[in-house]
Amino acid sequence: MANDPNLDPKTLVVPGHGNVLISTDETAEPFDITGFNIKDTATYGPGWESLGYTSKENTVEFSKDGGDVSSVDTWEEDGMDTTYEATLWSVLIRALSMQRKTFEYAFGGGKWDENLKGYGMGDVEPITKSMMIIFAHNGKRAGAYIRRVKIGAGDAPSIDPEQFFEIELKGDILASDSATYKKIFWYSARPYDASVPPGAGRNPR
């Protein structure tokens, strides 16, 4: 009896650990995540940097607004077709590293003071970037690539004396002109292999 290839335990991933990468320019090409190592920037691929530490207590969340279905009727018969409302996908990340990059992504439009090592927040101006969310746990890799995401502040921070201080980043996922990477590109699960370099311009598998 042949095994069903869709019942392959190697396709299962527990996202117990991971990391969020942000493009250094407005957009960056995706790379092969097979050899991705959170602590080794050489495995990130060109044009990417880590957001820093993020919350495990309140992990990354995707959300979807819209997409409601409406019935289209004829005079003679109901339910002849359906129409779909436009859908907005977004992603919510709780950043923990209190550093320049975190402030710039959450509160774009402000100014960094190098002497005081702090960031002056003004009126927030969202920043458009590419983003990768990579699961790196138990010898497996999976995740998502978002070609265009408009990043700004989520809810205002609150203080919990028993948890790390969190700054919410909310990213609205935008359409792109790429035929392959229109909104969200999902990486299939694969075993971690340190011998596989990210490679410039390598297509995801």
C-alpha positions as CSV (number, residue, x, y, z in Angstrom):
1,M,0.0,0.0,0.0
2,A,1.4,3.4,-1.0
3,N,1.9,6.1,1.6
4,D,-0.1,9.3,1.2
5,P,2.5,12.0,0.6
6,N,0.2,14.5,2.2
7,L,0.5,12.6,5.5
8,D,4.2,13.4,5.9
9,P,5.3,14.3,9.5
10,K,8.2,16.3,8.1
11,T,5.7,18.9,7.0
12,L,4.6,19.6,10.6
13,V,6.2,22.5,12.4
14,V,5.9,23.8,16.0
15,P,6.9,27.5,15.8
16,G,8.6,27.3,19.2
17,H,11.3,29.7,18.1
18,G,11.8,32.1,15.3
19,N,12.8,35.5,14.2
20,V,11.5,38.5,12.2
21,L,13.7,40.0,9.5
22,I,13.1,43.4,7.9
23,S,14.6,44.6,4.6
24,T,17.2,47.3,4.7
25,D,15.7,48.9,1.6
26,E,12.1,49.3,0.8
27,T,12.0,45.8,-0.7
28,A,14.3,42.8,-0.7
29,E,14.3,39.5,-2.4
30,P,13.4,36.3,-0.5
31,F,16.1,33.7,0.1
32,D,16.5,30.0,0.9
33,I,15.8,29.6,4.6
34,T,17.1,26.0,4.8
35,G,20.3,27.1,6.4
36,F,18.9,30.0,8.4
37,N,20.6,30.6,11.8
38,I,19.1,33.3,14.0
39,K,22.5,34.2,15.5
40,D,24.4,34.2,12.2
41,T,23.8,37.2,9.9
42,A,25.6,35.5,7.1
43,T,22.7,33.1,6.7
44,Y,20.1,36.0,6.3
45,G,20.6,36.7,2.6
46,P,21.5,40.1,1.2
47,G,19.4,43.1,2.1
48,W,18.0,41.7,5.4
49,E,18.5,42.5,9.1
50,S,16.9,41.1,12.3
51,L,14.2,43.1,14.0
52,G,15.7,41.9,17.3
53,Y,14.0,40.1,20.1
54,T,10.3,39.6,19.9
55,S,7.8,38.3,22.4
56,K,7.2,34.6,22.9
57,E,4.4,35.3,25.4
58,N,2.5,37.3,22.7
59,T,3.8,35.9,19.5
60,V,3.4,37.1,15.9
61,E,-0.3,37.3,14.8
62,F,-1.8,37.5,11.3
63,S,-5.2,38.9,10.9
64,K,-7.7,39.4,8.1
65,D,-10.4,42.1,7.7
66,G,-13.1,42.0,5.0
67,G,-13.6,39.2,2.6
68,D,-17.3,38.9,3.3
69,V,-19.4,37.0,0.8
70,S,-22.6,38.3,-0.7
71,S,-25.1,36.4,-2.7
72,V,-26.0,37.6,-6.2
73,D,-29.5,36.8,-7.3
74,T,-31.5,36.8,-10.5
75,W,-35.1,37.7,-10.7
76,E,-35.9,34.1,-11.4
77,E,-33.6,32.4,-8.8
78,D,-31.5,33.3,-5.8
79,G,-27.9,32.4,-5.2
80,M,-26.8,32.4,-8.8
81,D,-23.3,33.7,-7.9
82,T,-21.3,35.3,-5.1
83,T,-19.2,38.4,-4.7
84,Y,-16.4,38.9,-2.3
85,E,-15.5,42.1,-0.3
86,A,-11.9,43.3,-0.6
87,T,-9.6,41.8,2.1
88,L,-6.9,43.5,4.1
89,W,-4.3,41.2,5.7
90,S,-2.1,42.5,8.5
91,V,0.5,41.2,10.9
92,L,1.1,42.2,14.5
93,I,4.5,41.9,16.2
94,R,5.5,42.7,19.7
95,A,9.1,43.9,19.6
96,L,11.2,43.6,22.8
97,S,14.5,45.2,21.9
98,M,14.5,48.8,23.1
99,Q,16.9,50.0,20.4
100,R,17.0,52.5,17.5
101,K,15.6,50.2,14.8
102,T,12.6,49.2,16.9
103,F,11.7,52.8,17.5
104,E,12.2,53.8,13.9
105,Y,9.9,50.9,12.7
106,A,7.2,51.6,15.3
107,F,7.3,55.4,15.4
108,G,8.6,56.3,11.9
109,G,9.1,60.0,11.3
110,G,10.9,60.7,14.6
111,K,14.6,61.5,15.3
112,W,17.3,59.5,16.9
113,D,19.6,61.4,19.4
114,E,23.0,59.8,19.3
115,N,24.3,61.7,22.4
116,L,21.3,60.7,24.6
117,K,20.9,57.3,23.0
118,G,17.2,57.8,22.6
119,Y,14.4,58.5,20.0
120,G,12.2,61.5,19.8
121,M,8.7,60.4,18.6
122,G,6.5,62.8,16.7
123,D,3.6,62.2,14.4
124,V,4.0,58.6,13.3
125,E,4.8,58.0,9.6
126,P,4.5,54.3,8.6
127,I,7.5,52.8,6.7
128,T,7.1,50.4,3.8
129,K,9.5,47.4,3.9
130,S,9.7,43.7,3.0
131,M,9.4,41.2,5.9
132,M,10.3,37.6,6.6
133,I,8.9,35.6,9.5
134,I,11.0,32.5,10.0
135,F,10.2,29.5,12.2
136,A,13.5,27.9,13.4
137,H,12.8,25.2,15.9
138,N,13.6,21.5,16.4
139,G,15.8,21.2,13.3
140,K,13.1,22.5,10.9
141,R,12.6,25.7,9.0
142,A,9.4,27.3,7.6
143,G,7.8,30.7,7.6
144,A,6.6,33.5,5.4
145,Y,7.8,36.3,3.1
146,I,5.9,39.5,2.7
147,R,7.1,41.7,-0.2
148,R,5.4,45.0,0.8
149,V,4.2,45.7,4.3
150,K,3.5,49.2,5.7
151,I,4.8,49.2,9.3
152,G,3.7,51.5,12.1
153,A,2.7,51.4,15.7
154,G,0.0,49.1,17.0
155,D,-1.6,49.8,20.4
156,A,0.1,52.1,22.8
157,P,2.6,50.3,25.0
158,S,1.6,49.2,28.5
159,I,3.9,48.1,31.4
160,D,3.8,44.7,33.0
161,P,6.4,44.5,35.8
162,E,6.7,40.7,35.3
163,Q,7.3,40.7,31.5
164,F,9.6,42.3,29.1
165,F,8.5,45.7,27.8
166,E,6.7,45.3,24.5
167,I,6.3,47.7,21.6
168,E,3.7,46.7,19.1
169,L,4.4,46.9,15.4
170,K,1.4,46.6,13.1
171,G,2.0,45.9,9.5
172,D,-0.6,46.3,6.8
173,I,0.2,43.8,4.0
174,L,0.1,45.5,0.6
175,A,-0.2,44.1,-2.9
176,S,3.0,44.1,-5.0
177,D,3.8,44.0,-8.7
178,S,5.4,40.6,-8.4
179,A,3.6,37.7,-10.0
180,T,5.0,35.2,-7.4
181,Y,5.1,37.3,-4.2
182,K,1.8,39.2,-4.5
183,K,1.0,39.4,-0.8
184,I,2.2,36.5,1.5
185,F,4.6,33.8,0.2
186,W,4.5,30.8,2.6
187,Y,7.7,28.6,2.8
188,S,7.0,24.9,3.0
189,A,8.6,23.0,6.0
190,R,12.1,21.6,5.5
191,P,14.9,20.1,7.6
192,Y,17.5,22.6,8.7
193,D,20.8,22.2,6.8
194,A,23.7,24.4,7.7
195,S,25.5,23.6,4.5
196,V,22.9,25.4,2.4
197,P,23.8,29.1,1.9
198,P,21.1,31.7,1.5
199,G,22.5,32.7,-1.9
200,A,21.9,36.0,-3.7
201,G,18.7,35.8,-5.7
202,R,18.0,32.2,-4.8
203,N,14.3,31.4,-5.2
204,P,12.4,30.0,-2.2
205,R,11.5,26.3,-2.2
